[in-house]
């Protein structure tokens, strides 16, 4: 019996471990996995018989596990500091199997520089950073790099508040920052992608967890007890949704996420709902409802502990073509291995298949 757990309770939905009346379920996936401190790719092929690992090699360059990354569609960028305190950004396009490198800092190899966030879009890469000062206020900057020029040219924009997070939507830069000097409140600032000129700013208040771009191009502002939607063009505050105590969807805490048009797929801290630290969750913004896919509700103890050896959920994604949720997980025992399983979502949830991976899945791209 498969039980899908909702924010307001649980409902039994469907039976069976593997479907027989399914469509072809044909799909190709590129999964980014972590193994021994580096990131590499696994190429997967899937159909109604299951998922297999393709032995072909991707052109993805193996990179050390980065502290900062940014995803934009089929592209994923990494900030990679160097031993001489310079740094570079690598942007990998998983649809074209190409990579672009750019050097970020060369003119002043300041080892105290604190990079807070990166983003990119088109021919621009963005880096928000802080230069500490012992005698006065720290210095805050946004660096805009031109990826079409080699060596890269850049523009540094002085910021008035401490930068926390960057994202790009519709050729605009959105910066989450914190006024650490006076108000201790967060702000959302929209800037011109080319010049860095400020076009709008909205004060957000306290306790902001992060910002995201939703599937409609709006800016989602996450707080512990509520979320707000801000129009990316006008910067007008739209819907604010407050959560019931104990029913918080917690997507503001997720380190990875995948947006559908009206949904977000993410690993969620399970609390008392599961024995696993994180479980797969889907939040529906239209219905204001979370659906939790709890391992104990669709896998037997033997499957969880012996067959798949699940320790924790590391990523959740969505295959729109086949309407499938993909759950990446870490295996027990410190082996550095993981797995990926596919399930059908509500209203007819079913466990479909699983594949073992030589690494812990972190991101997934549907090809």
C-alpha positions in Angstrom: 0.0 0.0 0.0 1.4 3.4 -1.0 0.4 6.2 1.4 1.0 9.8 0.3 1.2 12.2 3.3 -0.4 15.6 3.0 0.2 18.7 5.2 -3.2 18.2 6.8 -3.1 14.4 7.1 -2.5 11.2 5.2 -4.6 9.5 2.5 -4.1 6.0 1.0 -3.6 6.3 -2.7 -3.1 3.2 -4.9 -1.4 -0.1 -4.5 1.5 -2.0 -6.0 5.2 -1.7 -6.3 5.6 -1.5 -10.0 3.1 -0.6 -12.7 2.2 -2.7 -15.6 -0.2 -0.4 -17.4 2.3 2.4 -17.8 3.3 4.3 -21.0 6.8 3.7 -22.3 8.4 5.9 -19.6 11.3 6.6 -22.0 13.8 9.1 -20.6 17.4 10.0 -20.5 18.8 11.7 -17.4 22.2 13.2 -16.5 22.8 13.0 -12.8 25.5 14.9 -11.0 26.9 12.8 -8.2 29.3 13.4 -5.4 32.1 10.8 -4.8 35.3 11.2 -2.8 35.1 15.0 -2.6 34.5 15.6 -6.3 31.5 15.9 -8.7 31.1 13.7 -11.7 28.2 12.7 -14.0 26.2 9.5 -14.4 24.3 9.1 -17.7 21.0 7.1 -17.3 18.6 5.6 -19.7 15.1 4.6 -18.6 12.0 2.9 -20.0 9.1 0.8 -18.6 11.5 -1.9 -17.7 13.6 0.3 -15.4 16.7 2.5 -15.3 20.1 1.6 -16.4 23.5 3.3 -16.2 24.9 4.2 -19.6 28.6 3.5 -19.9 29.2 6.4 -22.2 31.3 9.2 -20.8 30.1 12.8 -20.5 32.3 15.8 -21.4 31.6 17.1 -17.9 34.9 18.0 -16.2 35.3 16.4 -12.8 35.4 19.3 -10.3 36.0 19.5 -6.5 32.8 19.7 -4.5 32.1 23.5 -4.6 30.8 25.6 -1.7 28.9 27.9 -4.1 26.9 26.9 -7.2 24.0 28.2 -9.3 21.5 26.5 -11.6 19.9 28.2 -14.5 17.8 25.9 -16.7 20.0 23.2 -18.1 23.2 25.0 -17.0 25.0 24.7 -13.7 27.8 27.0 -12.5 30.4 26.6 -9.8 32.6 29.0 -8.0 36.1 27.4 -7.6 38.7 29.2 -5.5 42.3 28.6 -6.2 45.3 28.2 -3.8 46.7 31.6 -4.8 43.4 33.2 -3.7 42.3 33.8 -7.3 39.1 32.1 -8.4 37.2 30.9 -11.5 33.7 30.2 -12.4 32.8 27.1 -14.6 29.4 27.0 -16.3 28.4 23.6 -17.6 25.5 23.3 -20.2 24.1 19.8 -19.8 21.9 20.1 -22.9 24.8 21.0 -25.2 27.5 19.2 -23.2 29.7 22.3 -23.2 31.6 24.3 -20.6 32.6 28.0 -20.2 35.4 29.1 -17.8 36.0 32.6 -16.6 38.5 34.0 -14.1 36.9 36.1 -11.4 39.7 37.7 -9.4 43.2 38.4 -10.7 43.9 42.0 -10.0 43.9 41.8 -6.2 44.5 38.4 -4.7 42.9 39.2 -1.4 42.6 36.0 0.6 40.2 37.7 3.1 37.7 38.3 0.4 34.4 36.5 1.2 32.3 35.4 -1.7 28.7 35.1 -0.7 26.8 34.1 -3.9 27.1 33.6 -7.7 24.7 33.7 -10.6 24.8 33.8 -14.4 22.6 34.3 -17.4 23.4 34.7 -21.1 26.9 36.2 -21.5 27.1 37.6 -17.9 28.3 36.0 -14.7 27.7 37.7 -11.3 29.6 37.5 -8.0 28.5 39.1 -4.7 31.4 39.5 -2.3 32.6 41.2 0.9 36.0 42.7 1.7 36.3 42.8 5.5 37.7 45.9 7.2 39.2 46.0 10.7 38.8 49.8 11.1 35.5 50.6 9.5 32.4 49.1 7.8 33.0 46.1 5.6 33.0 46.8 1.8 30.3 45.1 -0.2 30.5 44.5 -4.0 28.7 43.0 -7.0 31.1 42.0 -9.8 29.5 41.7 -13.3 31.7 39.6 -15.6 31.4 39.6 -19.4 31.8 36.0 -20.6 32.3 37.0 -24.3 35.7 38.6 -23.6 38.9 36.9 -22.8 40.4 37.8 -20.4 37.0 38.6 -18.9 36.2 42.3 -18.4 34.2 43.2 -15.4 32.3 46.0 -13.6 32.3 46.3 -9.8 29.2 47.8 -8.3 29.4 49.1 -4.7 26.6 47.7 -2.5 25.1 49.5 0.6 24.1 46.3 2.4 25.7 42.9 3.0 24.9 40.6 0.1 23.4 37.2 0.9 22.1 35.7 -2.3 21.9 36.3 -6.1 19.5 35.1 -8.7 18.6 36.1 -12.3 15.2 36.3 -13.8 14.2 37.9 -17.2 17.6 39.5 -17.6 17.4 41.2 -14.2 19.6 40.6 -11.2 17.9 40.1 -7.9 20.0 40.5 -4.7 19.0 39.5 -1.2 20.9 41.6 1.2 20.9 42.4 4.9 21.3 45.8 6.6 23.7 44.9 9.4 24.4 48.5 10.4 21.0 50.0 11.3 17.8 48.0 10.8 19.0 44.4 10.7 16.3 43.8 8.1 16.6 42.1 4.7 16.0 43.8 1.4 15.3 42.5 -2.2 17.0 44.7 -4.8 16.6 44.5 -8.6 19.6 45.6 -10.7 20.3 46.1 -14.3 22.2 43.1 -15.6 24.6 45.2 -17.7 25.3 48.3 -15.6 24.4 47.1 -12.1 22.1 50.2 -11.6 19.5 49.7 -9.0 15.9 49.8 -10.5 13.8 48.7 -7.5 14.2 47.8 -3.8 11.8 46.2 -1.4 12.3 45.9 2.4 11.5 42.3 3.4 11.8 42.4 7.2 13.4 39.8 9.4 14.1 36.1 9.2 14.3 35.7 5.5 15.7 32.2 4.6 16.3 32.6 0.9 14.9 33.8 -2.4 14.1 31.6 -5.4 12.7 32.1 -8.9 9.4 30.2 -9.2 8.1 28.5 -12.4 6.3 31.7 -13.4 9.3 33.9 -13.2 8.3 35.6 -10.0 10.5 35.9 -6.9 9.6 33.6 -4.0 10.7 34.8 -0.6 10.9 32.1 2.0 10.5 32.7 5.8 10.2 30.1 8.5 6.5 30.6 9.0 5.3 32.0 5.6 6.3 32.8 2.1 5.6 35.7 -0.2 5.5 36.1 -4.0 6.9 39.2 -5.6 6.3 40.1 -9.2 9.7 40.0 -11.0 8.8 42.9 -13.3 7.0 45.4 -11.0 8.5 44.3 -7.6 4.9 44.5 -6.3 4.2 42.1 -3.4 1.6 39.6 -4.4 0.4 36.7 -2.4 1.6 36.0 1.2 0.9 32.6 2.6 1.1 32.0 6.3 1.6 28.4 7.6 -0.3 26.6 10.3 1.9 25.6 13.2 3.4 22.2 12.5 2.4 22.3 8.8 5.3 24.4 7.6 6.6 23.1 4.2 10.2 24.1 5.0 11.3 24.5 1.4 13.2 27.6 2.5 15.7 25.4 4.3 16.3 23.1 1.3 19.8 23.2 -0.3 18.4 22.0 -3.6 15.1 22.4 -5.3 13.3 22.0 -8.7 10.4 24.2 -9.8 7.5 23.1 -11.9 5.0 25.7 -13.1 3.0 25.8 -9.8 5.1 23.4 -7.7 8.4 23.0 -6.0 10.1 19.6 -5.5 12.7 19.4 -2.7 14.2 17.4 0.2 12.4 18.3 3.4 13.5 17.8 7.0 11.2 15.0 8.2 11.0 15.7 11.9 8.8 13.1 13.5 7.2 12.0 10.2 10.0 9.6 9.3 13.1 7.9 10.6 15.1 9.4 7.7 16.5 12.9 8.2 15.0 14.2 4.9 12.2 13.0 2.7 10.9 13.9 -0.7 8.3 16.8 -0.6 6.2 18.6 -3.2 4.6 21.9 -2.4 1.7 23.1 -4.6 1.5 26.9 -4.6 -2.0 26.9 -6.1 -3.5 24.6 -3.5 -1.2 25.7 -0.7 -0.6 22.0 0.1 2.5 19.9 0.8 2.6 16.2 -0.3 5.2 14.1 1.5 6.6 10.9 0.0 7.7 9.0 3.0 9.9 5.9 2.5 8.1 4.0 5.2 4.9 4.3 3.4 5.9 2.8 0.1 8.9 0.6 0.8 9.2 -2.4 3.1 11.9 -2.5 5.9 13.7 -5.0 3.8 13.7 -2.8 0.7 14.8 0.3 2.7 17.5 -1.3 4.8 18.8 -4.2 2.7 17.9 -3.8 -1.0 18.3 0.0 -1.4 20.2 0.8 1.9 18.7 4.3 2.2 20.4 6.6 4.6 19.0 10.0 3.6 17.4 12.0 0.7 19.8 14.3 -1.1 17.8 15.6 -4.1 14.3 15.6 -5.6 13.4 16.4 -9.2 10.6 16.0 -11.7 10.3 14.4 -15.1 7.6 16.5 -16.8 7.4 14.4 -20.0 6.5 11.2 -18.0 5.0 13.0 -14.9 7.4 11.3 -12.5 9.1 12.3 -9.3 12.7 11.4 -9.0 14.3 10.9 -5.6 18.0 10.8 -5.1 19.4 9.3 -1.9 22.6 8.5 -0.1 23.3 4.9 0.9 24.3 3.7 4.3 27.7 2.6 5.5 29.9 5.5 4.3 30.5 3.9 0.9 30.0 7.1 -1.0 27.3 5.5 -3.1 23.7 6.4 -3.7 20.7 5.7 -5.8 17.8 7.2 -7.8 14.2 6.0 -7.7 11.2 7.1 -9.8 7.7 7.3 -8.4 4.3 8.4 -9.8 2.8 11.4 -7.9 -0.7 11.7 -6.5 -3.5 11.1 -7.3 -2.2 7.6 -8.2 1.2 7.3 -6.5 3.2 4.2 -7.3 6.9 3.2 -6.8 8.3 2.4 -10.3 12.0 1.6 -10.3 15.4 2.3 -8.8 19.0 2.4 -10.0 22.2 2.2 -7.9 24.8 4.9 -8.5 28.5 5.1 -7.8 28.2 8.4 -6.0 25.6 10.5 -4.1 23.1 12.3 -6.4 23.1 16.1 -6.1 21.4 17.4 -9.2 19.5 15.9 -12.1 18.9 17.1 -15.7 16.3 15.5 -18.0 17.8 15.2 -21.5 
